[in-house]
Amino acid sequence: MAELQFFTGTMDSGKSTLALQTNHNHAARGRVGRLFTSHDRAGAATVSSRLGLEHPAVEVPEGLDFWGYVVDALTRGRRVDYLVCDEAQFYTPAQVDQLARVVDDLRVDVFAFGILTDFRTHLFPGSGRLVELADRVHVLQVEALCWCGRRATHNARTENGVMVTEGEVVVVGDVPDRGEAAPEVGYEVLCRQHHRRRLTASRARAVSMVGEPLPFS
């Protein structure tokens, strides 16, 4: 029986590495699949891992129809046994519905990989729909760590070294206003306590000489 499986974790938990490994394992057993991604750090149409692994993939824009894509391939006589879908948090809920239909009606396995919540601690729409529809949801066991050593559970965004909790969910490149330079955007993983207190690694180093601020005002 084909299944829709969702593998999730914070940044640095090995999602893209596992996506590439999953594709390799199935291909090594003679299965034929397709690799998809969206907004990968290495650029369009590439699945990349922080370990340095890369593989060409199909870029997923908002208008891509997974059902139509697979049906078109099958009607052309091409074989499709499975789909590996990386960065699935950026897919639309409608695209996740299409993936579920591919599993149920075409008997094609779908392995989706993505972050559950954004830097504001809100569910990504695509990830939320995957949790609702997936046959199985796997929380990755490779635990990313906060700078304090605790298990990291939240993704943080920084602009010019300062943590922010508002703004566009997907930042491809900020456009400077009124001649101002675009901010330098970065990401890191934090435990819930330090995400809530906006205490990133750089800020923790800055306050280490005077002591960590009290959790109340």
VMD Tcl script that draws the C-alpha trace (Angstrom):
set ca {
  {0.00 0.00 0.00}
  {1.28 3.43 -0.91}
  {1.60 5.98 1.90}
  {1.94 9.70 2.46}
  {4.67 10.12 5.07}
  {5.80 13.40 6.62}
  {9.22 13.76 8.22}
  {9.61 16.89 10.30}
  {12.09 18.61 12.59}
  {13.75 21.96 13.18}
  {16.56 23.30 11.05}
  {19.77 21.28 11.43}
  {17.87 18.07 12.17}
  {18.89 16.38 8.91}
  {15.69 16.61 6.87}
  {17.32 17.22 3.49}
  {20.00 14.64 4.21}
  {17.28 12.07 4.92}
  {15.38 13.14 1.79}
  {18.47 12.48 -0.33}
  {19.11 9.18 1.47}
  {15.50 8.10 0.96}
  {15.74 8.83 -2.76}
  {19.03 6.93 -2.98}
  {17.72 3.88 -1.12}
  {14.61 3.52 -3.28}
  {16.51 4.13 -6.52}
  {19.08 1.52 -5.49}
  {16.26 -1.03 -5.30}
  {15.18 -0.30 -8.86}
  {12.33 2.04 -8.04}
  {11.83 5.16 -10.16}
  {10.94 8.41 -8.46}
  {10.95 12.19 -8.69}
  {12.66 14.65 -6.36}
  {10.97 18.00 -5.60}
  {11.97 21.04 -3.57}
  {11.11 24.69 -2.96}
  {13.31 27.64 -1.93}
  {16.34 25.45 -1.18}
  {19.36 27.27 0.29}
  {21.46 26.22 -2.73}
  {19.07 27.80 -5.23}
  {16.26 26.67 -7.50}
  {15.79 23.05 -8.55}
  {18.31 21.61 -6.08}
  {18.00 19.59 -2.88}
  {21.01 20.36 -0.71}
  {22.14 19.20 2.70}
  {24.26 21.08 5.21}
  {26.61 18.09 4.99}
  {27.43 19.15 1.44}
  {25.25 16.69 -0.48}
  {23.25 17.95 -3.48}
  {20.93 16.51 -6.13}
  {18.97 18.09 -8.98}
  {15.25 18.35 -8.35}
  {12.05 19.84 -9.70}
  {11.34 23.29 -8.27}
  {7.83 23.63 -6.80}
  {6.23 26.99 -7.57}
  {2.82 27.82 -6.13}
  {1.08 26.82 -9.35}
  {2.58 23.34 -9.75}
  {-0.08 20.61 -9.81}
  {1.35 17.35 -8.43}
  {-1.64 15.35 -9.62}
  {-1.33 16.70 -13.16}
  {2.45 16.21 -13.12}
  {2.26 12.53 -12.20}
  {-0.72 11.75 -14.46}
  {1.10 13.39 -17.39}
  {4.22 11.31 -16.73}
  {2.23 8.07 -16.49}
  {0.21 8.74 -19.65}
  {3.49 9.31 -21.50}
  {4.56 5.82 -20.47}
  {7.02 6.93 -17.81}
  {7.32 5.07 -14.55}
  {6.70 6.82 -11.24}
  {6.93 4.72 -8.06}
  {7.51 7.45 -5.48}
  {7.92 11.18 -4.89}
  {10.42 12.73 -2.48}
  {9.23 16.24 -1.56}
  {11.75 18.37 0.32}
  {11.04 21.80 1.88}
  {7.38 20.77 1.98}
  {6.55 23.52 4.46}
  {6.52 25.90 1.48}
  {3.93 23.89 -0.46}
  {0.35 25.13 -0.48}
  {-2.41 23.15 1.31}
  {-3.91 22.48 -2.13}
  {-0.63 20.91 -3.27}
  {-0.60 18.68 -0.19}
  {-4.15 17.59 -1.09}
  {-2.83 16.72 -4.55}
  {-0.07 14.62 -3.02}
  {-2.63 12.71 -0.95}
  {-4.64 12.05 -4.10}
  {-1.49 10.79 -5.88}
  {-1.03 8.28 -3.04}
  {-4.66 7.15 -2.85}
  {-5.62 7.02 -6.52}
  {-2.31 6.30 -8.26}
  {-0.65 4.18 -5.56}
  {2.52 6.29 -5.62}
  {4.46 6.66 -2.36}
  {5.09 10.22 -1.19}
  {7.85 11.08 1.28}
  {7.59 14.72 2.41}
  {10.20 16.54 4.48}
  {9.78 19.92 6.12}
  {9.84 22.26 9.09}
  {6.68 22.32 11.19}
  {6.62 25.94 12.40}
  {8.06 29.22 11.13}
  {10.19 31.79 12.96}
  {7.01 33.24 14.52}
  {6.22 29.80 16.04}
  {3.18 29.46 13.74}
  {2.45 26.35 11.71}
  {3.40 26.53 8.05}
  {0.16 25.99 6.08}
  {1.74 23.19 4.05}
  {3.10 21.43 7.14}
  {-0.21 21.80 8.96}
  {-2.03 20.14 6.08}
  {0.54 17.35 5.99}
  {-0.05 16.65 9.68}
  {-3.79 16.50 8.96}
  {-3.49 14.13 5.99}
  {-0.33 12.05 6.38}
  {-0.57 8.33 7.01}
  {2.45 8.68 9.26}
  {4.24 11.67 10.79}
  {7.85 11.15 11.88}
  {9.64 13.57 14.21}
  {13.32 13.26 13.34}
  {15.44 11.82 16.11}
  {18.57 13.81 15.24}
  {18.09 16.63 17.74}
  {19.32 20.09 16.89}
  {20.66 21.96 19.92}
  {20.11 25.47 21.19}
  {23.25 27.45 22.08}
  {22.54 26.61 25.75}
  {22.74 22.86 25.07}
  {19.03 22.11 25.41}
  {17.05 20.49 22.61}
  {16.16 23.11 20.01}
  {12.44 23.25 19.28}
  {12.03 26.61 17.54}
  {13.46 28.32 14.48}
  {14.60 31.93 14.92}
  {15.22 34.60 12.30}
  {17.69 37.43 12.83}
  {18.09 40.65 10.89}
  {21.46 42.35 11.35}
  {21.99 40.11 14.37}
  {18.71 41.01 16.07}
  {15.98 38.37 16.44}
  {12.66 39.27 14.81}
  {9.21 37.69 15.17}
  {7.39 39.57 12.40}
  {7.79 39.78 8.65}
  {7.41 37.70 5.52}
  {7.53 33.94 6.10}
  {9.67 33.34 3.00}
  {12.56 35.78 2.55}
  {14.27 35.36 -0.80}
  {15.86 38.80 -0.79}
  {14.77 41.95 0.98}
  {14.34 45.03 -1.17}
  {15.90 48.09 0.49}
  {13.67 51.12 1.04}
  {14.68 54.74 0.59}
  {18.24 53.81 -0.28}
  {18.77 51.78 2.89}
  {20.84 48.62 2.73}
  {18.91 45.35 2.91}
  {19.26 43.68 6.31}
  {21.49 40.66 6.71}
  {19.08 37.78 7.36}
  {20.14 34.71 9.32}
  {18.54 31.75 11.04}
  {19.33 29.68 14.11}
  {17.55 27.14 16.27}
  {16.65 27.83 19.91}
  {14.94 26.10 22.80}
  {11.46 27.44 23.63}
  {12.70 29.45 26.60}
  {15.34 31.36 24.69}
  {13.13 31.83 21.63}
  {10.44 33.33 23.86}
  {13.02 35.63 25.46}
  {14.67 36.39 22.08}
  {18.01 35.33 23.48}
  {20.09 34.25 20.51}
  {23.65 32.98 20.71}
  {25.13 36.36 19.84}
  {22.96 38.19 22.36}
  {23.81 35.61 25.01}
  {27.50 36.29 24.44}
  {26.86 40.03 24.67}
  {25.07 39.79 28.01}
  {27.37 37.16 29.52}
  {29.54 39.85 31.09}
  {26.60 41.46 32.90}
  {24.44 38.40 33.51}
  {21.42 37.04 31.71}
  {18.38 39.36 31.97}
  {15.64 38.37 34.40}
  {12.55 36.73 32.79}
  {10.28 39.53 34.02}
  {10.23 43.32 33.97}
}
mol new
graphics top color blue
foreach p $ca { graphics top sphere $p radius 0.5 }
foreach p [lrange $ca 0 end-1] q [lrange $ca 1 end] { graphics top cylinder $p $q radius 0.2 }
display resetview
